Amino acid sequence: MTSRARQNSFTQTHPKDRRARHAPRVFVAALLLAEACGPAATDGAKTPTVSAAPAQAPAPVIHVVTGSTAGLSVNGYLVEGRAGVVAVDSALTVSDGKALRARLDAIGKPLLAVLLTHGHPDHYNGVSALVAGRSDVPVYATAAVSRVIREYDAKKEAQWKPMFGAEWPMTRTFPNHELEAGATLEIDGLKWTVRGVGPGESHADTYWVLEAAKRYAFVGDIVLHGEHAYVADGHTTAWLGTLHRLHDDLANVSTLYPGHGAAGGRELLDWEEEYLTAYRAEVDHLRQGATISEADKKVLESKMKERYPKAGLEFMIALGADAEAAELAGSHGPNPLQAGGSK
């Protein structure tokens, strides 16, 4: 963590001793057993009073704010705790950023922090709207994610501003607190841990685990549930490996909140793995070496739409075809998990 991160009011926490957590439960069980099996009470004897175990932190309220179709239907999350709100990712367009800010204002609690999962503009463009008038709000990301945002922001603007015009935010807010992967923050009594997985959907993917009454994972675009995937960064081999590993790593997580699409359990990982495997197989069949023709991109679009007729973001199919063809040309085939991949 940078020196600026150390100065903020949030604290890093460490796992508590499991024995300490379970001690009240054992004590209660012992008293109940003694009451059931012990000697009969005498006159004037008082029934032991059993104190309840300390209550866990109340479950947060997770507000899902999904952007417009024009804004790529990206999910911004506002996690409401007892005293304030933590935002996870944001929005792409000016209008969607305003809608996200309006939802935050309607909650009526202060914004305590913004957490970013990766460095694509549809996830950080709306941060400026969230923090407008609140210059002291920390914006957290791993050093790798922060580096990607700073390195590619101007290139992304040049690529996408002609398409979005006035809906492209004039200014973007970058992370002001960099963390190491594995770092933990305690914010408003809730524990957040960031996990780095390396390149995948983006050049540096991470996810955030929230521990409260249950455990939740905000996985960014490691999963685009029910949507065609952005594969133009050229890391689908590594991405598939990450999805495979996360089946174990997220075994104790109750709900996964994806960057696009509806939340769910670990079946979301299966959905994304199936999609990427199918996409890679189609590209592998159509490519000529490391390239794919414009005509074959249309065939690819037809095949993927037929397989996933309800999926959105259809323009992504052709957009990533060249990068996928180049990646497959240098790999061992369309499914790295069947070619020696491991957990």
C-alpha positions in Angstrom: 0.0 0.0 0.0 1.3 3.5 -0.8 2.0 6.1 1.9 -1.3 7.8 1.0 -3.2 4.6 1.7 -1.6 4.3 5.1 -2.7 7.7 6.1 -6.4 7.2 5.5 -8.8 6.4 8.3 -9.5 2.8 7.3 -7.6 0.0 8.9 -6.1 -3.2 7.6 -7.4 -6.3 9.5 -6.2 -9.8 10.0 -8.1 -13.1 10.4 -9.3 -13.6 13.9 -8.4 -16.7 15.9 -11.0 -19.4 15.0 -11.0 -20.7 18.6 -12.0 -17.3 19.9 -14.9 -17.1 17.4 -16.3 -20.5 18.4 -15.7 -20.2 22.2 -19.2 -18.6 23.0 -20.9 -21.4 21.0 -19.1 -24.1 23.0 -20.0 -22.3 26.3 -23.7 -22.2 25.4 -23.7 -25.9 24.4 -22.1 -26.8 27.7 -24.6 -24.9 29.8 -27.5 -26.4 27.9 -26.1 -29.9 28.5 -25.7 -29.2 32.2 -29.2 -28.0 32.5 -30.6 -31.1 30.8 -28.5 -33.7 32.7 -27.5 -32.1 36.0 -29.1 -32.6 39.4 -32.6 -31.2 40.2 -32.7 -27.6 41.2 -33.2 -26.8 44.9 -35.6 -24.3 46.3 -34.4 -20.8 45.6 -31.9 -22.0 43.0 -31.7 -19.6 40.0 -31.7 -20.8 36.4 -28.3 -19.9 34.8 -28.5 -17.0 32.4 -26.8 -17.7 29.1 -25.5 -14.8 27.2 -25.9 -14.9 23.4 -22.8 -14.8 21.2 -21.8 -11.4 19.9 -23.9 -10.5 16.9 -22.2 -10.4 13.5 -22.0 -7.2 11.5 -25.4 -6.7 9.8 -25.6 -7.8 6.2 -24.9 -4.9 3.8 -27.5 -3.7 1.3 -26.1 -4.2 -2.2 -27.6 -1.8 -4.7 -27.0 -2.9 -8.3 -27.1 0.0 -10.8 -26.9 -1.3 -14.3 -26.0 1.1 -17.1 -27.9 1.7 -20.3 -27.5 -0.5 -23.4 -25.5 2.4 -24.9 -23.3 2.3 -21.8 -22.6 -1.5 -22.3 -25.0 -2.5 -19.5 -22.2 -2.4 -17.0 -22.9 -3.0 -13.3 -22.0 -0.4 -10.8 -22.4 -1.6 -7.2 -23.3 0.6 -4.2 -22.7 -1.4 -1.0 -24.6 0.3 1.9 -23.3 -0.3 5.4 -24.4 1.2 8.7 -22.7 4.5 8.3 -21.9 4.9 4.6 -21.5 3.4 1.1 -18.7 1.7 -0.7 -18.9 1.8 -4.5 -17.5 -1.1 -6.6 -16.8 0.0 -10.2 -19.0 2.6 -11.8 -20.3 3.5 -15.3 -19.1 4.3 -18.8 -21.1 7.2 -20.1 -21.9 10.7 -18.7 -25.6 9.9 -18.4 -25.0 6.6 -16.7 -22.5 8.2 -14.3 -25.2 10.8 -13.4 -27.7 8.0 -12.8 -25.2 6.2 -10.5 -24.6 9.4 -8.5 -28.3 10.0 -8.2 -28.8 6.5 -6.8 -26.0 7.2 -4.3 -27.5 10.5 -3.2 -30.9 8.8 -2.8 -29.4 6.4 -0.2 -28.5 9.4 1.9 -25.2 8.1 3.3 -21.7 9.4 2.6 -19.5 7.7 0.0 -16.7 6.1 2.0 -14.6 4.6 -0.8 -14.5 3.4 -4.4 -13.0 0.0 -5.3 -12.0 -0.8 -8.9 -11.7 -4.3 -10.3 -9.8 -3.6 -13.5 -8.8 -0.9 -16.0 -11.5 -0.8 -18.6 -13.3 2.6 -19.0 -16.8 1.2 -18.5 -15.7 0.5 -14.9 -13.9 3.7 -14.0 -15.3 6.4 -16.3 -18.1 7.1 -13.8 -15.9 7.6 -10.8 -15.7 11.3 -11.4 -19.5 11.6 -11.1 -19.4 9.6 -7.8 -16.7 11.7 -6.1 -17.7 15.1 -7.5 -17.6 17.6 -4.6 -15.9 14.9 -2.4 -12.2 15.2 -3.1 -11.3 13.2 0.0 -12.9 10.0 -1.1 -10.3 7.2 -1.5 -10.3 5.3 -4.8 -8.6 2.0 -4.4 -7.1 -0.4 -6.9 -4.1 -2.7 -7.1 -0.9 -1.2 -8.4 -1.3 -3.3 -11.6 -4.9 -2.1 -12.2 -3.8 1.5 -11.6 -0.9 1.2 -14.0 -3.2 -0.2 -16.8 -5.7 2.7 -16.3 -3.0 5.3 -16.6 -1.2 3.7 -19.5 -4.3 3.0 -21.6 -6.7 5.8 -20.8 -5.7 8.1 -23.6 -5.7 5.3 -26.1 -9.2 4.2 -25.0 -10.4 7.8 -25.3 -9.0 8.0 -28.8 -10.7 4.7 -29.7 -14.1 5.2 -28.1 -14.8 9.0 -27.9 -15.7 9.2 -31.6 -18.4 6.6 -31.0 -19.8 8.1 -27.7 -19.3 11.8 -28.5 -20.6 14.0 -25.6 -21.4 10.9 -23.6 -17.7 10.3 -23.1 -16.6 12.0 -19.8 -14.3 14.9 -20.3 -12.3 14.0 -17.2 -11.7 10.6 -15.5 -10.7 10.0 -12.0 -7.9 7.5 -11.4 -7.0 5.5 -8.3 -5.4 7.6 -5.6 -4.6 4.6 -3.3 -2.7 1.7 -4.7 -2.7 -1.7 -2.9 -0.9 -4.9 -3.2 -2.9 -7.9 -4.3 -4.1 -9.7 -1.1 -4.5 -6.4 0.9 -7.4 -6.1 3.2 -9.3 -2.9 4.2 -11.8 -2.5 7.0 -14.5 0.1 6.0 -17.6 0.8 8.1 -17.1 -2.4 10.0 -16.9 -4.6 6.8 -13.8 -6.3 5.6 -12.8 -6.1 2.0 -9.9 -8.1 0.4 -8.6 -7.6 -3.1 -7.3 -10.6 -5.0 -5.2 -10.3 -8.2 -5.5 -12.9 -10.9 -3.3 -11.4 -13.6 -4.3 -10.9 -17.3 -7.6 -12.2 -18.5 -10.5 -10.0 -19.7 -8.2 -7.1 -19.2 -4.4 -6.8 -18.8 -4.8 -7.0 -15.0 -7.9 -8.5 -13.5 -8.8 -8.4 -9.8 -11.8 -9.2 -7.7 -12.9 -8.0 -4.2 -14.2 -10.2 -1.5 -16.6 -8.7 1.1 -16.9 -10.5 4.4 -20.0 -9.7 6.4 -22.8 -12.1 7.6 -22.0 -13.9 4.4 -19.1 -13.6 1.9 -19.6 -11.9 -1.4 -17.3 -11.6 -4.4 -17.3 -8.7 -6.9 -15.6 -10.2 -9.8 -15.6 -7.5 -12.4 -15.3 -8.7 -16.0 -13.8 -12.1 -15.0 -17.5 -12.9 -15.7 -19.8 -11.2 -18.2 -22.9 -13.2 -17.3 -25.2 -13.7 -20.3 -23.2 -11.3 -22.5 -20.8 -11.6 -25.3 -17.3 -11.2 -24.0 -14.6 -8.6 -24.7 -11.6 -10.6 -25.7 -9.6 -8.0 -27.6 -6.9 -7.7 -25.0 -5.8 -11.2 -26.1 -5.6 -13.2 -22.8 -8.3 -15.8 -23.1 -5.9 -18.7 -22.3 -5.0 -17.1 -19.0 -8.7 -16.1 -18.4 -9.8 -19.7 -18.7 -7.2 -20.8 -16.2 -8.5 -18.1 -13.8 -12.1 -19.3 -14.1 -10.9 -22.9 -13.4 -9.0 -21.9 -10.3 -11.8 -19.7 -8.9 -14.1 -22.7 -8.5 -11.9 -23.6 -5.5 -10.9 -20.1 -4.5 -14.6 -18.9 -4.2 -16.0 -22.1 -2.7 -17.0 -20.3 0.5 -18.5 -17.3 -1.3 -22.3 -17.1 -1.3 -22.9 -14.7 -4.3 -20.8 -13.5 -7.2 -21.5 -10.0 -8.6 -20.2 -9.8 -12.2 -19.3 -6.7 -14.2 -22.1 -7.4 -16.6 -25.2 -9.5 -16.1 -27.1 -10.9 -13.2 -25.5 -12.1 -9.9 -25.4 -15.8 -9.0 -23.3 -18.6 -7.6 -20.3 -20.3 -9.0 -22.3 -21.4 -12.0 -21.4 -18.0 -13.4 -17.8 -19.3 -13.7 -19.1 -22.3 -15.7 -21.1 -20.0 -18.0 -18.1 -17.8 -18.8 -15.8 -20.8 -19.3 -18.3 -22.4 -21.7 -18.6 -19.2 -23.6 -14.9 -18.6 -24.0 -14.3 -22.2 -25.0 -17.0 -22.0 -27.7 -15.7 -18.6 -29.0 -12.1 -19.9 -29.2 -13.2 -23.1 -31.0 -15.1 -21.0 -33.6 -12.2 -18.7 -34.2 -9.8 -21.6 -34.4 -11.9 -23.2 -37.1 -12.2 -20.0 -39.2 -8.8 -18.3 -38.8 -6.0 -18.4 -41.4 -2.9 -18.4 -39.3 -3.0 -15.5 -37.0 -5.7 -13.6 -38.9 -9.4 -13.9 -39.7 -11.0 -12.4 -42.7 -13.9 -9.9 -42.6 -16.1 -12.5 -44.3 -15.3 -15.1 -41.6 -15.9 -12.5 -38.9 -19.5 -12.4 -40.2 -19.6 -16.2 -40.0 -18.3 -16.0 -36.5 -21.0 -13.5 -35.5 -23.7 -15.7 -37.0 -22.4 -18.8 -35.1 -22.1 -17.1 -31.7 -25.5 -15.4 -32.0 -27.1 -18.7 -32.9 -25.4 -20.3 -29.9 -26.2 -17.4 -27.5 -29.4 -15.8 -28.9 -30.2 -13.8 -25.8 -26.7 -12.5 -25.1 -26.1 -8.7 -25.4 -23.1 -6.8 -26.5 -23.1 -8.5 -29.9 -20.6 -6.1 -31.4 -18.0 -7.7 -29.1 -18.0 -10.8 -31.2 -16.2 -9.4 -34.2 -14.3 -6.8 -32.2 -12.1 -9.5 -30.5 -11.7 -11.9 -33.5 -8.3 -10.7 -34.7 -6.8 -10.7 -31.2 -8.2 -14.2 -30.6 -6.9 -15.5 -33.9 -3.4 -14.1 -33.0 -3.5 -15.6 -29.5 -4.6 -19.1 -30.8 -1.8 -19.0 -33.4 0.7 -18.9 -30.6 -1.1 -21.4 -28.3 -1.7 -25.1 -28.2 -5.3 -25.1 -29.2 -8.8 -23.7 -28.4 -9.0 -25.2 -24.8 -5.9 -24.8 -22.6 -7.6 -26.8 -19.8 -7.7 -29.8 -22.0 -4.1 -29.3 -23.1 -2.5 -29.6 -19.7 -4.0 -26.7 -17.8 -4.2 -27.1 -14.0 -5.9 -25.5 -11.1 
